[in-house]
Amino acid sequence: MQATSPVRAFRWALFAAEALAAALSPSTYTAPVLALAARQLCAAAWDVLPGFVAACAVLGLLLIRIIDSTARDFGLAAHSLDLYVRLLVLELLPMLVALFVAVRSGAALGTEVALLRVSGALDRGNEALRAELLPRGIGVAAAVVALTVIGCALALAVAYFGLYGFSPWGHDAYARAVGNAFAPVVMAGFALKVAFFAVAVAVVPVAAAVGGPREMRSVPDAAPRGLVGVFLFLALAEGASIGLQYA
């Protein structure tokens, strides 16, 4: 019988707590763990970096053009950069990056963990968590953070180019608008949201695979089950963030 959603959510939360406790332990970071985490980070972020950068640049140029043109039509040209930062940098990019990493790496990780569970490789308890699962989770979480930072920095650079071109005379207005958008409270909330996204993308697919039936026929269901869980967690976190920030 399939576990109910509250029970499944509790299992995922328990697994996340165990993984977080292991991740915070200095003894976890042995040479094999760091090597496996680095390989996972490269697979999740480095290998797709050129395409990711190109996509962020195109998206940023399109949005800054649309927002600036619309703001001018309504006499709000002075607020176009603030709108752009709040929409793309603070809200859309973190969500898109998390979904991108979840689809590309989280789903594959969930399937791999399901296969390891069926084969009995995860029967060693905490030793298996540290040796097999935690390094992969650390790599995926690091990929979310790294791509979010790169994407947001690129989006800010693209915004300047879209508004002022190569002229240095827009620096003061640009710095003032970005500084107003990135208030300390906003930055703290943004950092917490990105950290939660990273943990959700790293933990939920693995937890879904570990908590599934130990049968070979259940392995293909591990990836979609994990992706649905990731989407729900991200949607709840984004809704809570927007509610707290703009209430």
Secondary structure, 3 states (H helix, E strand, C coil): CCCCHHHHHHHHHHHHHHHHHHHCCHHHCCHHHHHHHHHHHHHHCHHHHHHHHHHHHHHHHHHHHHHHHHHHHCCCHHHHHHHHHHHHHHHHHHHHHHHHHHHHHHHHHHHHHHHHHHHCCCCCCHHHHHHHHHHHHHHHHHHHHHHHHHHHHHHHHHHHHHHHCCCHHHHHHHHHHHHHHCCHHHHHHHHHHHHHHHHHHHHHHHHHHHCCCCCHHHHHHHHHHHHHHHHHHHHHHHHHHHHHHHC
